[in-house]
Protein backbone atom coordinates (compact mmCIF):
# COMPACT_ATOMS: atom_id res chain seq x y z
CA UNK A 1 0.00 0.00 0.00
CA UNK A 2 1.40 3.39 -0.89
CA UNK A 3 1.13 6.16 1.70
CA UNK A 4 -1.40 8.92 1.01
CA UNK A 5 1.14 11.63 1.84
CA UNK A 6 4.87 11.27 2.37
CA UNK A 7 7.08 13.81 4.10
CA UNK A 8 7.97 15.51 0.81
CA UNK A 9 4.34 16.10 -0.22
CA UNK A 10 2.61 16.71 3.11
CA UNK A 11 0.67 19.95 3.12
CA UNK A 12 -0.67 21.87 6.15
CA UNK A 13 -4.23 20.89 7.06
CA UNK A 14 -4.06 17.51 5.33
CA UNK A 15 -4.80 14.28 7.16
CA UNK A 16 -1.67 12.28 7.87
CA UNK A 17 -3.41 8.95 8.53
CA UNK A 18 -3.76 6.70 5.50
CA UNK A 19 -7.26 5.25 5.21
CA UNK A 20 -7.94 2.84 2.34
CA UNK A 21 -11.64 3.72 2.55
CA UNK A 22 -11.20 7.25 1.14
CA UNK A 23 -9.24 8.77 -1.74
CA UNK A 24 -6.05 10.55 -0.67
CA UNK A 25 -7.05 13.82 -2.39
CA UNK A 26 -7.60 16.77 -0.08
CA UNK A 27 -10.60 18.34 -1.85
CA UNK A 28 -13.12 15.96 -3.45
CA UNK A 29 -16.26 17.04 -5.33
CA UNK A 30 -19.36 14.93 -4.59
CA UNK A 31 -21.75 14.70 -7.56
CA UNK A 32 -25.27 13.23 -7.52
CA UNK A 33 -26.62 11.06 -10.34
CA UNK A 34 -29.82 9.12 -10.95
CA UNK A 35 -27.76 6.04 -11.91
CA UNK A 36 -24.35 5.87 -10.21
CA UNK A 37 -23.12 2.81 -12.19
CA UNK A 38 -24.00 4.42 -15.53
CA UNK A 39 -22.42 7.72 -14.50
CA UNK A 40 -19.28 5.95 -13.30
CA UNK A 41 -18.93 4.02 -16.56
CA UNK A 42 -19.52 7.17 -18.60
CA UNK A 43 -17.01 9.30 -16.65
CA UNK A 44 -14.39 6.55 -16.94
CA UNK A 45 -14.94 6.18 -20.69
CA UNK A 46 -15.36 9.85 -21.56
CA UNK A 47 -12.92 11.52 -19.16
CA UNK A 48 -10.45 8.78 -18.27
CA UNK A 49 -11.33 8.31 -14.60
CA UNK A 50 -10.74 4.94 -12.91
CA UNK A 51 -13.26 3.53 -10.50
CA UNK A 52 -11.61 3.07 -7.10
CA UNK A 53 -14.45 1.82 -4.90
CA UNK A 54 -18.09 0.87 -5.40
CA UNK A 55 -20.43 1.10 -2.43
CA UNK A 56 -23.57 -0.84 -3.32
CA UNK A 57 -25.47 0.85 -6.12
CA UNK A 58 -25.59 4.24 -4.38
CA UNK A 59 -21.98 5.46 -4.26
CA UNK A 60 -18.66 5.21 -6.11
CA UNK A 61 -15.21 6.77 -5.82
CA UNK A 62 -13.34 7.65 -9.01
CA UNK A 63 -9.75 8.82 -9.35
CA UNK A 64 -7.72 10.57 -12.03
CA UNK A 65 -4.08 11.41 -11.35
CA UNK A 66 -3.96 12.78 -7.80
CA UNK A 67 -7.59 13.94 -7.96
CA UNK A 68 -10.81 12.21 -7.04
CA UNK A 69 -14.57 12.56 -7.32
CA UNK A 70 -17.30 10.81 -5.33
CA UNK A 71 -20.53 9.86 -7.10
CA UNK A 72 -23.67 9.49 -5.02
CA UNK A 73 -27.23 8.45 -5.82
CA UNK A 74 -29.78 11.21 -6.14
CA UNK A 75 -32.91 10.53 -4.11
CA UNK A 76 -36.38 11.99 -4.59
CA UNK A 77 -35.55 15.02 -2.46
CA UNK A 78 -32.10 15.57 -3.97
CA UNK A 79 -28.80 13.87 -3.48
CA UNK A 80 -28.36 11.56 -0.51
CA UNK A 81 -24.63 12.29 -0.27
CA UNK A 82 -24.88 15.92 -1.20
CA UNK A 83 -27.84 16.77 1.02
CA UNK A 84 -31.54 17.00 0.26
CA UNK A 85 -32.25 19.09 -2.82
CA UNK A 86 -28.59 19.37 -3.84
CA UNK A 87 -26.81 18.05 -6.92
CA UNK A 88 -23.32 18.45 -5.49
CA UNK A 89 -21.25 19.11 -2.40
CA UNK A 90 -17.57 19.32 -1.52
CA UNK A 91 -15.71 16.78 0.64
CA UNK A 92 -12.52 18.12 2.25
CA UNK A 93 -9.98 16.09 4.22
CA UNK A 94 -8.67 17.91 7.30
CA UNK A 95 -6.15 17.09 10.00
CA UNK A 96 -8.43 17.73 13.01
CA UNK A 97 -12.21 17.70 12.49
CA UNK A 98 -13.00 19.00 16.00
CA UNK A 99 -10.69 22.01 15.69
CA UNK A 100 -11.88 22.68 12.13
CA UNK A 101 -15.52 22.45 13.27
CA UNK A 102 -14.92 25.04 15.99
CA UNK A 103 -13.26 27.40 13.53
CA UNK A 104 -16.16 27.03 11.07
CA UNK A 105 -18.76 27.58 13.81
CA UNK A 106 -16.93 30.66 15.12
CA UNK A 107 -16.58 31.92 11.54
CA UNK A 108 -20.33 31.83 11.02
CA UNK A 109 -20.80 28.58 9.09
CA UNK A 110 -24.19 26.93 9.53
CA UNK A 111 -23.34 23.57 11.10
CA UNK A 112 -25.63 20.84 9.73
CA UNK A 113 -24.04 17.83 11.43
CA UNK A 114 -21.57 17.90 14.34
CA UNK A 115 -18.36 15.83 14.19
CA UNK A 116 -19.28 12.14 14.17
CA UNK A 117 -17.16 8.98 13.89
CA UNK A 118 -18.05 6.52 11.12
CA UNK A 119 -17.20 2.81 10.68
CA UNK A 120 -15.18 3.55 7.53
CA UNK A 121 -12.50 5.26 9.63
CA UNK A 122 -13.52 8.90 9.28
CA UNK A 123 -14.69 11.62 11.69
CA UNK A 124 -16.85 14.05 9.72
CA UNK A 125 -19.01 17.12 10.12
CA UNK A 126 -21.09 19.03 7.58
CA UNK A 127 -21.67 22.73 7.20
CA UNK A 128 -23.33 25.12 4.81
CA UNK A 129 -21.48 28.19 3.57
CA UNK A 130 -22.88 31.68 3.01
CA UNK A 131 -23.88 30.73 -0.57
CA UNK A 132 -25.85 27.66 0.54
CA UNK A 133 -23.19 25.16 -0.58
CA UNK A 134 -22.76 21.97 1.44
CA UNK A 135 -19.29 21.07 2.72
CA UNK A 136 -18.28 17.87 4.53
CA UNK A 137 -14.99 18.00 6.41
CA UNK A 138 -13.42 14.63 7.13
CA UNK A 139 -10.54 13.50 9.35
CA UNK A 140 -9.10 10.02 8.86
CA UNK A 141 -9.02 8.36 12.28
CA UNK A 142 -8.21 4.77 11.22
CA UNK A 143 -7.10 2.79 8.20
CA UNK A 144 -10.15 0.65 7.44
CA UNK A 145 -10.35 -2.10 4.81
CA UNK A 146 -13.24 -1.00 2.52
CA UNK A 147 -14.75 -4.52 2.37
CA UNK A 148 -15.25 -4.43 6.17
CA UNK A 149 -18.05 -1.86 5.77
CA UNK A 150 -19.50 -3.13 2.51
CA UNK A 151 -17.51 -1.43 -0.26
CA UNK A 152 -16.08 -3.29 -3.22
CA UNK A 153 -12.48 -2.35 -4.00
CA UNK A 154 -12.09 -1.88 -7.72
CA UNK A 155 -8.82 -0.03 -8.27
CA UNK A 156 -6.84 1.22 -5.29
CA UNK A 157 -3.52 1.34 -7.14
C-alpha atoms as a printed R data frame, in Angstrom:
    type eleno elety resid chain resno       x      y       z
1   ATOM     1    CA   UNK     A     1   0.000  0.000   0.000
2   ATOM     2    CA   UNK     A     2   1.404  3.386  -0.892
3   ATOM     3    CA   UNK     A     3   1.127  6.158   1.698
4   ATOM     4    CA   UNK     A     4  -1.396  8.918   1.008
5   ATOM     5    CA   UNK     A     5   1.145 11.627   1.844
6   ATOM     6    CA   UNK     A     6   4.869 11.274   2.368
7   ATOM     7    CA   UNK     A     7   7.085 13.815   4.099
8   ATOM     8    CA   UNK     A     8   7.971 15.507   0.812
9   ATOM     9    CA   UNK     A     9   4.343 16.100  -0.223
10  ATOM    10    CA   UNK     A    10   2.614 16.705   3.114
11  ATOM    11    CA   UNK     A    11   0.667 19.951   3.125
12  ATOM    12    CA   UNK     A    12  -0.673 21.865   6.148
13  ATOM    13    CA   UNK     A    13  -4.233 20.891   7.060
14  ATOM    14    CA   UNK     A    14  -4.064 17.507   5.331
15  ATOM    15    CA   UNK     A    15  -4.798 14.283   7.159
16  ATOM    16    CA   UNK     A    16  -1.665 12.278   7.868
17  ATOM    17    CA   UNK     A    17  -3.407  8.952   8.526
18  ATOM    18    CA   UNK     A    18  -3.756  6.700   5.499
19  ATOM    19    CA   UNK     A    19  -7.259  5.249   5.207
20  ATOM    20    CA   UNK     A    20  -7.937  2.845   2.340
21  ATOM    21    CA   UNK     A    21 -11.642  3.719   2.546
22  ATOM    22    CA   UNK     A    22 -11.199  7.249   1.142
23  ATOM    23    CA   UNK     A    23  -9.242  8.766  -1.737
24  ATOM    24    CA   UNK     A    24  -6.053 10.552  -0.675
25  ATOM    25    CA   UNK     A    25  -7.051 13.818  -2.387
26  ATOM    26    CA   UNK     A    26  -7.603 16.773  -0.078
27  ATOM    27    CA   UNK     A    27 -10.605 18.339  -1.853
28  ATOM    28    CA   UNK     A    28 -13.122 15.959  -3.446
29  ATOM    29    CA   UNK     A    29 -16.264 17.041  -5.329
30  ATOM    30    CA   UNK     A    30 -19.360 14.930  -4.595
31  ATOM    31    CA   UNK     A    31 -21.749 14.701  -7.559
32  ATOM    32    CA   UNK     A    32 -25.266 13.234  -7.525
33  ATOM    33    CA   UNK     A    33 -26.625 11.055 -10.341
34  ATOM    34    CA   UNK     A    34 -29.824  9.122 -10.951
35  ATOM    35    CA   UNK     A    35 -27.756  6.038 -11.914
36  ATOM    36    CA   UNK     A    36 -24.345  5.867 -10.208
37  ATOM    37    CA   UNK     A    37 -23.119  2.813 -12.185
38  ATOM    38    CA   UNK     A    38 -23.998  4.416 -15.527
39  ATOM    39    CA   UNK     A    39 -22.419  7.724 -14.505
40  ATOM    40    CA   UNK     A    40 -19.277  5.951 -13.299
41  ATOM    41    CA   UNK     A    41 -18.927  4.022 -16.558
42  ATOM    42    CA   UNK     A    42 -19.516  7.165 -18.595
43  ATOM    43    CA   UNK     A    43 -17.007  9.297 -16.649
44  ATOM    44    CA   UNK     A    44 -14.391  6.546 -16.943
45  ATOM    45    CA   UNK     A    45 -14.943  6.181 -20.692
46  ATOM    46    CA   UNK     A    46 -15.355  9.853 -21.564
47  ATOM    47    CA   UNK     A    47 -12.923 11.519 -19.163
48  ATOM    48    CA   UNK     A    48 -10.447  8.777 -18.269
49  ATOM    49    CA   UNK     A    49 -11.326  8.314 -14.602
50  ATOM    50    CA   UNK     A    50 -10.737  4.939 -12.909
51  ATOM    51    CA   UNK     A    51 -13.263  3.527 -10.504
52  ATOM    52    CA   UNK     A    52 -11.612  3.074  -7.103
53  ATOM    53    CA   UNK     A    53 -14.451  1.816  -4.905
54  ATOM    54    CA   UNK     A    54 -18.089  0.865  -5.400
55  ATOM    55    CA   UNK     A    55 -20.431  1.097  -2.434
56  ATOM    56    CA   UNK     A    56 -23.570 -0.843  -3.322
57  ATOM    57    CA   UNK     A    57 -25.469  0.846  -6.118
58  ATOM    58    CA   UNK     A    58 -25.585  4.236  -4.379
59  ATOM    59    CA   UNK     A    59 -21.979  5.457  -4.257
60  ATOM    60    CA   UNK     A    60 -18.656  5.209  -6.106
61  ATOM    61    CA   UNK     A    61 -15.212  6.766  -5.823
62  ATOM    62    CA   UNK     A    62 -13.335  7.655  -9.009
63  ATOM    63    CA   UNK     A    63  -9.746  8.817  -9.354
64  ATOM    64    CA   UNK     A    64  -7.721 10.571 -12.032
65  ATOM    65    CA   UNK     A    65  -4.078 11.406 -11.348
66  ATOM    66    CA   UNK     A    66  -3.959 12.777  -7.798
67  ATOM    67    CA   UNK     A    67  -7.585 13.939  -7.957
68  ATOM    68    CA   UNK     A    68 -10.812 12.205  -7.042
69  ATOM    69    CA   UNK     A    69 -14.574 12.557  -7.316
70  ATOM    70    CA   UNK     A    70 -17.299 10.815  -5.328
71  ATOM    71    CA   UNK     A    71 -20.526  9.860  -7.096
72  ATOM    72    CA   UNK     A    72 -23.670  9.488  -5.017
73  ATOM    73    CA   UNK     A    73 -27.227  8.452  -5.815
74  ATOM    74    CA   UNK     A    74 -29.777 11.206  -6.143
75  ATOM    75    CA   UNK     A    75 -32.908 10.527  -4.108
76  ATOM    76    CA   UNK     A    76 -36.377 11.993  -4.593
77  ATOM    77    CA   UNK     A    77 -35.548 15.025  -2.465
78  ATOM    78    CA   UNK     A    78 -32.104 15.571  -3.967
79  ATOM    79    CA   UNK     A    79 -28.797 13.867  -3.483
80  ATOM    80    CA   UNK     A    80 -28.357 11.563  -0.509
81  ATOM    81    CA   UNK     A    81 -24.627 12.289  -0.267
82  ATOM    82    CA   UNK     A    82 -24.877 15.922  -1.205
83  ATOM    83    CA   UNK     A    83 -27.843 16.774   1.024
84  ATOM    84    CA   UNK     A    84 -31.535 16.997   0.261
85  ATOM    85    CA   UNK     A    85 -32.252 19.091  -2.816
86  ATOM    86    CA   UNK     A    86 -28.588 19.366  -3.842
87  ATOM    87    CA   UNK     A    87 -26.812 18.053  -6.918
88  ATOM    88    CA   UNK     A    88 -23.322 18.454  -5.489
89  ATOM    89    CA   UNK     A    89 -21.246 19.107  -2.403
90  ATOM    90    CA   UNK     A    90 -17.574 19.321  -1.515
91  ATOM    91    CA   UNK     A    91 -15.711 16.780   0.638
92  ATOM    92    CA   UNK     A    92 -12.516 18.121   2.253
93  ATOM    93    CA   UNK     A    93  -9.982 16.091   4.219
94  ATOM    94    CA   UNK     A    94  -8.669 17.907   7.303
95  ATOM    95    CA   UNK     A    95  -6.145 17.090  10.002
96  ATOM    96    CA   UNK     A    96  -8.426 17.726  13.009
97  ATOM    97    CA   UNK     A    97 -12.213 17.702  12.491
98  ATOM    98    CA   UNK     A    98 -13.002 19.002  16.000
99  ATOM    99    CA   UNK     A    99 -10.693 22.007  15.685
100 ATOM   100    CA   UNK     A   100 -11.881 22.684  12.129
101 ATOM   101    CA   UNK     A   101 -15.522 22.451  13.266
102 ATOM   102    CA   UNK     A   102 -14.918 25.039  15.991
103 ATOM   103    CA   UNK     A   103 -13.262 27.397  13.525
104 ATOM   104    CA   UNK     A   104 -16.159 27.025  11.066
105 ATOM   105    CA   UNK     A   105 -18.762 27.578  13.806
106 ATOM   106    CA   UNK     A   106 -16.928 30.656  15.117
107 ATOM   107    CA   UNK     A   107 -16.578 31.917  11.536
108 ATOM   108    CA   UNK     A   108 -20.333 31.833  11.015
109 ATOM   109    CA   UNK     A   109 -20.805 28.578   9.086
110 ATOM   110    CA   UNK     A   110 -24.191 26.930   9.534
111 ATOM   111    CA   UNK     A   111 -23.336 23.566  11.100
112 ATOM   112    CA   UNK     A   112 -25.628 20.844   9.735
113 ATOM   113    CA   UNK     A   113 -24.040 17.826  11.430
114 ATOM   114    CA   UNK     A   114 -21.567 17.902  14.339
115 ATOM   115    CA   UNK     A   115 -18.358 15.831  14.193
116 ATOM   116    CA   UNK     A   116 -19.278 12.139  14.168
117 ATOM   117    CA   UNK     A   117 -17.155  8.982  13.888
118 ATOM   118    CA   UNK     A   118 -18.053  6.517  11.116
119 ATOM   119    CA   UNK     A   119 -17.200  2.815  10.678
120 ATOM   120    CA   UNK     A   120 -15.182  3.555   7.532
121 ATOM   121    CA   UNK     A   121 -12.504  5.264   9.634
122 ATOM   122    CA   UNK     A   122 -13.521  8.898   9.280
123 ATOM   123    CA   UNK     A   123 -14.687 11.622  11.689
124 ATOM   124    CA   UNK     A   124 -16.849 14.049   9.724
125 ATOM   125    CA   UNK     A   125 -19.013 17.118  10.121
126 ATOM   126    CA   UNK     A   126 -21.085 19.026   7.576
127 ATOM   127    CA   UNK     A   127 -21.673 22.734   7.200
128 ATOM   128    CA   UNK     A   128 -23.326 25.124   4.809
129 ATOM   129    CA   UNK     A   129 -21.481 28.191   3.566
130 ATOM   130    CA   UNK     A   130 -22.875 31.680   3.008
131 ATOM   131    CA   UNK     A   131 -23.876 30.725  -0.568
132 ATOM   132    CA   UNK     A   132 -25.849 27.663   0.543
133 ATOM   133    CA   UNK     A   133 -23.188 25.161  -0.582
134 ATOM   134    CA   UNK     A   134 -22.757 21.967   1.437
135 ATOM   135    CA   UNK     A   135 -19.288 21.068   2.725
136 ATOM   136    CA   UNK     A   136 -18.280 17.866   4.532
137 ATOM   137    CA   UNK     A   137 -14.995 17.998   6.415
138 ATOM   138    CA   UNK     A   138 -13.419 14.628   7.132
139 ATOM   139    CA   UNK     A   139 -10.538 13.500   9.352
140 ATOM   140    CA   UNK     A   140  -9.105 10.019   8.865
141 ATOM   141    CA   UNK     A   141  -9.021  8.357  12.285
142 ATOM   142    CA   UNK     A   142  -8.213  4.774  11.216
143 ATOM   143    CA   UNK     A   143  -7.104  2.786   8.197
144 ATOM   144    CA   UNK     A   144 -10.155  0.650   7.436
145 ATOM   145    CA   UNK     A   145 -10.353 -2.099   4.809
146 ATOM   146    CA   UNK     A   146 -13.240 -1.003   2.519
147 ATOM   147    CA   UNK     A   147 -14.745 -4.517   2.374
148 ATOM   148    CA   UNK     A   148 -15.254 -4.429   6.174
149 ATOM   149    CA   UNK     A   149 -18.049 -1.863   5.775
150 ATOM   150    CA   UNK     A   150 -19.504 -3.134   2.506
151 ATOM   151    CA   UNK     A   151 -17.512 -1.434  -0.257
152 ATOM   152    CA   UNK     A   152 -16.078 -3.289  -3.216
153 ATOM   153    CA   UNK     A   153 -12.476 -2.355  -3.998
154 ATOM   154    CA   UNK     A   154 -12.087 -1.878  -7.718
155 ATOM   155    CA   UNK     A   155  -8.817 -0.026  -8.270
156 ATOM   156    CA   UNK     A   156  -6.840  1.225  -5.291
157 ATOM   157    CA   UNK     A   157  -3.521  1.343  -7.139
